[in-house]
Each structure stands twice: as C-alpha cells, then as structure tokens.
Amino acid sequence: MSSLKGWKDLPLATTVPASTSEKVQTGQWRSMRPVWNEEECIHCLQCWIQCPDKSIKATPEGKVTGIDYFFCKGCGTCAAVCPKKAIEMRPESEFIEQ
Amino acid sequence: MAVKLKDLITKERAMRQGHRMCPGCGAPTVVQQALLAVEQPVVVTAATGCLEVSTTIYPYNAWGVPFLHSAFENAGASVSGIEAAYVALKKKGKITKDIKFVAFGGDGGTYDIGLQALSGAAERGHDFTYICYNNQGYMNTGAQRSSATPKGADTSTAPAGKVIPGKIQKPKDLTVIMAAHHIPYVAQTTIHNPMEVIEKVKKAIETPGPAFVNVLAPCVLFWRLEPSLQRDICKLAVETRFWPVYEVIDGEWKLGYKPKKRVPVEEFLKPQGRFRHLLKGETGQAVIEALQKDVDEEWEYVLKRCGETWEPQA
C-alpha cells in the first residue's frame, strides 16, 4: 500500500483559465436580430441589465451605444423590456449579405 | 445605500460573455444581477446544473472569478470548505484581503439533491451566500419534475395526459425551510425588478454568516415560454401572488411587495406551454382552482408572518 500516492502528490482536478468563453461566438445562434434605434433610446439601461448575454453596449457614463452581435443570441428580451420600443426584432435573413 | 444602474456599468463582470445558456434563459440574468451586488473579490461555486454546464464547456470558461464545481449535491459543502480554508489561511496571515463566497444552485441542486449539504452549511454558520436560481424543474436533463415544480405543470416525469393533469403535488417551501434554520438572512425574489435582486443580494453578502436567496427565473425552453418574456413572466408571478417577494432578517419577516389588485393565477399560467392543458376542460379548471387555493393560502401565511394585511382594489 505504501506505493500509493498521498493526496498531496495527486494532480489537481481539471482547471481552465478564466474568461476563455469570450472566444465563443454565440451570436451565430441568432435567428432574429435586435436593431437599436438611437433616436428613440432614453438610455434607461433596462435592456442592459436584463440581457442574459450582456450584449448591450454602453459607455462608462451609461449611454447605450448599440448591440454586441458577436454574443447576442437574439432572444428579444431587450426589445420586450424597452419602454420606448427603441429596439426592433428583424429576421437575420435580412442581414445575410452584410 | 441605494444602487443606481448607471454606477454599475464599469463594474467588471464575474460571469463573462460567450456562455452557452439558451437565448432568453433566466439563470444568467440571476447571476449577472446578483454578482453586480458584490463589491469585494468573490469566489463562486455551483451545483451541477444548466448554469455550471453552460459556463464551463471545456476549454471555455465563462467565469472571470475563481470558480469551483465538484458535484450535484454539494454546493453547500463546497462553499463551506472554501470558506473554512479562507478562515484558516487568514488566521495564519497567508491571506489578508476580504473575500466573499457565493454558491449557485438550480432548484434540483438546492430543493432536492443539495438540501442536506446546504442545511449543514447553514447550521454550521459559515459566512456565505447561497443563491438558488429556481426554474422549477430539472431543466438541464429534460424537464423532469422537482420538488419545486408547481402543481399542474406538465413535466417529462409527471406528464399531463388522461391519467394525471401534470404534477399532482404542490412544491415544498424551501425559503421557509431555510428561514427555519434561523440564519441571519433569507430572501425570496425574482428577476423582473433588477434593483431588488441587487439590493437583496447586497444585504445577503454583507450579512456575516449564512444567507439564502431564492430567485424565481424562467427556463424558457421547458416553461414553453416566448424567449423574450423572462421579465414579464416573473412580474406576473409576483402580481398573481404565485411568488411572493419577502425577506427574513434575523427572524423578522418583511414583505417586499403587495399587488394592488387580485390577479388570478391563471394570468401567470396562460403564457406558458407547460400549463396549456389546464386551460381547457373541467379537470384543468379544477387544477387551476386548487392552485389558486394554494396560492391564497401561502399568501395568507406570508402576510401573517410579516404582520401585514392586504386589501386589494376591486
């Protein structure tokens, strides 16, 4: 039995570096695209706080500047919570040429 | 004390983008809102579940803070161990900064499988915050019923059909079970009002000793809900009194919100496909009436504990 390793000699469990998911383009899942209308936006940040994918871009001063299409999965929560209807959901097929 | 959304913009996120939770999922919203409340460095652990699986798909890791996962049943034990190690290292002078500890679990990993570990952690009095993102079923494995699943919901192991109208039993009241541990902070809330989640978690974190927060969060897939409606459905849960929001601070109950009108529980059921079978026929109507009775009874219980009365507008 003495040939068995003690717990201090065993390798650590699997570890992964932090924040590597930022390389994953979840925006590829999207079938509906939220389109932000700057003129209607009152920067209340409701979309920013409710977005499950943190895909609403904003300045440090709290001004919304657009949507991060690299990560946005197109759930439409931002459009649903917007009090000014400043976000419109449009089919991704309209943007395929871009 | 009051937090403003604007002030949170520049705060570094504990959970990063690129996680693989479904579009419209309530769980990442819970995590994002909750961890915005933490000022200090934080160590996170989670029970097995959607959150753990979708944030740690090897070699991609959505956590920007130290994160530990070990098994399904032991988020309470994991957070206890981490906290105990921290206390020991701090005593030896090997750690000097103040660190906070947060455990996340779904309702499967909290109400059912992890209850023993959580109860033990609470009883031993470790300094941690346990947040249950409650989507009322084992959604990661395909919508099996859990002890948090509401009466009448169609699940894969209590399927609605000719024999039964979905789950027969009512859910256990875990928030009250945790309050019965006489820990310093217990709260029940949901994600329709982000500032409420942030403020409650802030209190939970700042309270020395164990704290438990039960957050209702939709699984859009198995609630069979339009993915854009996570906020609206949680609002309906509170307005229909299906999910009362309250806190228990050092044994003192405090009601968070009283709806102005008596809204029937049916309004909460309607947008969800898992309750669709209840909306037609006499059997369904009987289940809705039973559900309404449960809701009224629980609401009365919460009102009584909080020392409140409720007079809804006609």
Chai-1 contact restraints between the chains, C-beta under 6 A:
chainA,res_idxA,chainB,res_idxB,connection_type,confidence,min_distance_angstrom,max_distance_angstrom,comment,restraint_id
A,V16,B,P59,contact,1.0,0.0,6.0,A-B,restraint_1
A,V16,B,N61,contact,1.0,0.0,6.0,A-B,restraint_2
A,A18,B,G64,contact,1.0,0.0,6.0,A-B,restraint_3
A,S19,B,R16,contact,1.0,0.0,6.0,A-B,restraint_4
A,S19,B,G64,contact,1.0,0.0,6.0,A-B,restraint_5
A,T20,B,Y60,contact,1.0,0.0,6.0,A-B,restraint_6
A,T20,B,N61,contact,1.0,0.0,6.0,A-B,restraint_7
A,S21,B,R16,contact,1.0,0.0,6.0,A-B,restraint_8
A,S21,B,G18,contact,1.0,0.0,6.0,A-B,restraint_9
A,S21,B,H19,contact,1.0,0.0,6.0,A-B,restraint_10
A,S21,B,Y60,contact,1.0,0.0,6.0,A-B,restraint_11
A,S21,B,N61,contact,1.0,0.0,6.0,A-B,restraint_12
A,S21,B,A62,contact,1.0,0.0,6.0,A-B,restraint_13
A,E22,B,R16,contact,1.0,0.0,6.0,A-B,restraint_14
A,E22,B,Q17,contact,1.0,0.0,6.0,A-B,restraint_15
A,E22,B,G18,contact,1.0,0.0,6.0,A-B,restraint_16
A,V24,B,G18,contact,1.0,0.0,6.0,A-B,restraint_17
A,V24,B,Y60,contact,1.0,0.0,6.0,A-B,restraint_18
A,T26,B,G18,contact,1.0,0.0,6.0,A-B,restraint_19
A,L45,B,L5,contact,1.0,0.0,6.0,A-B,restraint_20
A,I49,B,L5,contact,1.0,0.0,6.0,A-B,restraint_21
A,I49,B,P194,contact,1.0,0.0,6.0,A-B,restraint_22
A,Q50,B,R231,contact,1.0,0.0,6.0,A-B,restraint_23
A,P52,B,C25,contact,1.0,0.0,6.0,A-B,restraint_24
A,P52,B,P28,contact,1.0,0.0,6.0,A-B,restraint_25
A,P52,B,T29,contact,1.0,0.0,6.0,A-B,restraint_26
A,K54,B,Q17,contact,1.0,0.0,6.0,A-B,restraint_27
A,A58,B,I9,contact,1.0,0.0,6.0,A-B,restraint_28
A,P60,B,I9,contact,1.0,0.0,6.0,A-B,restraint_29
A,P60,B,T10,contact,1.0,0.0,6.0,A-B,restraint_30
A,G62,B,K6,contact,1.0,0.0,6.0,A-B,restraint_31
A,G62,B,I9,contact,1.0,0.0,6.0,A-B,restraint_32
A,F71,B,Q17,contact,1.0,0.0,6.0,A-B,restraint_33
A,K73,B,P23,contact,1.0,0.0,6.0,A-B,restraint_34
A,G74,B,P23,contact,1.0,0.0,6.0,A-B,restraint_35
A,C75,B,P23,contact,1.0,0.0,6.0,A-B,restraint_36
A,C75,B,G24,contact,1.0,0.0,6.0,A-B,restraint_37
A,C75,B,P227,contact,1.0,0.0,6.0,A-B,restraint_38
A,C75,B,S228,contact,1.0,0.0,6.0,A-B,restraint_39
A,G76,B,S228,contact,1.0,0.0,6.0,A-B,restraint_40
A,T77,B,G24,contact,1.0,0.0,6.0,A-B,restraint_41
A,T77,B,S228,contact,1.0,0.0,6.0,A-B,restraint_42
A,T77,B,Q230,contact,1.0,0.0,6.0,A-B,restraint_43
A,A80,B,S228,contact,1.0,0.0,6.0,A-B,restraint_44
A,V81,B,R231,contact,1.0,0.0,6.0,A-B,restraint_45
